[in-house]
Amino acid sequence: MIEPPGLWRDTCAEHVDSTPLMGDVTTDVAVIGGGFTGLSTALHLAEAGCDVHLLEASAIGAGASGRNVGLVNAGLWLPPQKIRARLGAQIGGRLVEELGHAPRLVFDLIERHQIQCEATRAGTIHVAQTPRQCADLRERAEMWQELGAPVTFLDAQQTAERTGSATFIGGLFDGRAGTVQPLSYARGLARAALSAGAMISDHSRVRAITRDPDGGWHLHTAQGSLGARRIVIATNAQTGDLWPRLDRCQSRIDYFQLATQPLGDRAAHILPAGEGIWNCGTIMISLRRDQAGRIILGSMGRIVTTARLSERWASRTLARLLPDLGPVEWQSAWHGTIGTTPDKLPRIVQLDRDVFAPFGYNGRGIAPGTAFGMGLAQLLTGTGSCALPLSAPQPLRAPRTYARALDAALLARKAFGTMF
Ligand SMILES: Cc1cc2nc3c(=O)[nH]c(=O)nc-3n(C[C@H](O)[C@H](O)[C@H](O)COP(=O)(O)OP(=O)(O)OC[C@H]3O[C@@H](n4cnc5c(N)ncnc54)[C@H](O)[C@@H]3O)c2cc1C
């Protein structure tokens, strides 16, 4: 994997000046992984005057950060009350509060560092197709409203006007949210980190981590080594065997997307204000447009090129959602891997005294990854703490079983089904 495949690579407006690690160098904090989490950690550490060196196995943004939908959402999958119920009023309350504001952090960084990433702050809409889903969204709207968040419930007509599709019978509009071109956002963070003084080496996979006799660490790559006092492992769903059992602390789900050619006026009525949407079904779908007027449709699973299964699924689904649009040509297709946890909550685990690993955003990592990176930088510089307390790693018994079962079900759906 050299570059993330797909539309985001083809339309990326940001460039990172970086070369592989050569020879033996040292730093204070080594960050492993050049996605939102690692890049935000490196940026905020460098801005605080800390010596930091980030190592990325491939190109910057090659993981989930350069492949995602680009919905900059507030909060997590779970509604605020459930987060509080699971984590307690104090920890849960702080997490809800900080992640509720996290899109603002993202858009402030974009503004401050002039990141060219097609940022829109038009909100996002969580759409419903059944009365039960509507009731759930109404309840979520009330919970956020109690916290003073600009979240409103839309009825069927309002949802149709905002989305351009009559398929939905309600929606939850979140005015804190927005969209970005995710690979450009990741690479813009990298550019900002470099100019703040961080070192970044791409195409530098960490093959092994060893401990020095003085308690420090060495990270070994193909052509060099990095000595560090502290380590942040921000490798998300691609951790592999980098650190014993860390990879088993989360499960995985694949998510694919297809983008049309730019559609011009034909698609002007679809999401005219620029929101992104996703549905409530067990098998999620997402829909958004990019700056050039392409429609980007996504769902769970991988791209299947055999018999053009994914393209055919996408054409059928788009025809159901937007029957007036007519046939479209698909220009680009790609997929990526989402790291998930059984309780749908992220983690920041402490693997050793000076080794930390944030992960488990459950498909909602743009704003949380950016916020956790900033929180870790504050923790490491002694200027603050993370939104989540550090925890011990808890490997799952069978992290791959669910992923495999889901893969099989999704393939069948792609061959025979439409939306669900
Ligand atoms: C298809 C898809 C759609 C999504 N849609 C959304 C969305 O709309 N909104 C949202 O908020 N979230 C979304 N997400 C989730 C979000 O993209 C992730 O939560 C987020 O990108 C995680 O960022 P990260 O930095 O933790 O990990 P990643 O971006 O995955 O970065 C990890 C990096 O570590 C590198 N790495 C791994 N091993 C090593 C090693 N040994 N040495 C050096 N480097 C290594 C990898 O190459 C990779 O670049 C989506 C995810 C996917 C896959």
The ligand as an ORCA input file, in Angstrom:
! r2SCAN-3c Opt
* xyz 0 1
  C     -14.076      3.873      4.484
  C     -14.125      4.618      5.786
  C     -15.064      5.619      5.989
  C     -15.032      6.380      7.166
  N     -15.839      7.488      7.263
  C     -15.668      8.336      8.313
  C     -16.354      9.566      8.348
  O     -17.081      9.938      7.428
  N     -16.187     10.350      9.429
  C     -15.346     10.020     10.452
  O     -15.228     10.778     11.415
  N     -14.644      8.862     10.415
  C     -14.768      8.031      9.372
  N     -14.049      6.884      9.316
  C     -13.128      6.562     10.422
  C     -11.857      7.379     10.342
  O     -11.373      7.411      9.019
  C     -10.801      6.751     11.255
  O     -11.349      6.599     12.550
  C      -9.574      7.610     11.352
  O      -9.058      7.859     10.068
  C      -8.525      6.938     12.218
  O      -7.369      7.717     12.140
  P      -6.031      7.146     12.731
  O      -4.993      8.173     12.554
  O      -6.273      6.671     14.120
  O      -5.726      5.845     11.875
  P      -5.334      5.675     10.322
  O      -5.775      6.787      9.490
  O      -5.792      4.317      9.922
  O      -3.759      5.728     10.339
  C      -2.969      4.678     10.813
  C      -1.662      4.766     10.043
  O      -0.694      3.925     10.650
  C       0.147      3.458      9.633
  N       0.864      2.284     10.159
  C       0.355      1.073     10.479
  N       1.345      0.256     10.929
  C       2.491      0.976     10.902
  C       3.838      0.706     11.241
  N       4.207     -0.500     11.701
  N       4.768      1.687     11.072
  C       4.417      2.924     10.612
  N       3.141      3.225     10.278
  C       2.193      2.276     10.424
  C      -0.810      3.143      8.496
  O      -0.125      3.072      7.235
  C      -1.787      4.307      8.584
  O      -1.438      5.379      7.726
  C     -14.091      6.071      8.183
  C     -13.182      5.023      8.015
  C     -13.183      4.303      6.822
  C     -12.173      3.214      6.630
*
